[in-house]
């Protein structure tokens, strides 16, 4: 029982951390919508979450080779998720790749999912307390 609870909490802790990082990136994209040559950033949430959970459970980590000593290494759950750049979907003349509609939709979706994770954690804690108190 304790292992299941630990896995549940670890999953949501990792998911909340990644969602927080993603929310910061999306907010940065929205703030830089008018900045020339700004490239919209995001993370691949599902892949990063899967890789982070595998790293935390002592399974084999994905191997990313650095081709130059000056390249930055891949970060794990203790650092930041690898940042990806979105392609230029609308072809702005100033080189900016931010699509405000897509950014607002992604921002709202991420916020709702963050809130859902918090609600699930609260419900689990409430159920545990009720079980402990014998109600």
Residue pairs with C-beta under 8 A, 6 or more apart in sequence:
5 124
5 128
8 124
9 121
9 124
10 53
10 56
11 53
12 117
12 120
12 121
14 49
14 52
14 53
14 56
14 77
15 49
15 117
16 114
16 117
16 118
17 77
18 43
18 45
18 48
18 49
18 52
18 81
19 45
19 110
19 113
19 114
19 117
20 114
21 43
21 80
21 81
22 42
22 43
22 45
22 81
22 110
23 107
23 110
23 111
23 114
25 41
25 42
25 43
25 83
26 42
26 103
26 106
26 107
26 110
27 107
28 41
29 38
29 40
29 41
29 42
29 98
29 103
30 98
30 100
30 103
30 104
30 107
32 38
32 96
32 98
33 96
33 98
33 100
33 103
34 96
35 96
36 94
36 95
36 96
37 94
37 95
37 96
38 95
38 96
38 97
38 98
39 85
39 86
39 96
39 97
40 85
40 86
40 97
40 98
40 99
40 103
41 83
41 84
41 85
41 86
42 83
42 84
42 86
42 106
43 81
43 82
43 83
43 84
44 82
44 84
48 81
48 82
51 61
51 62
51 76
52 76
52 77
52 81
54 60
54 61
54 62
55 61
55 76
55 77
56 77
61 76
62 74
64 73
64 74
66 73
74 82
75 81
75 82
85 97
86 97
86 99
87 97
88 97
89 97
89 99
89 102
90 97
90 99
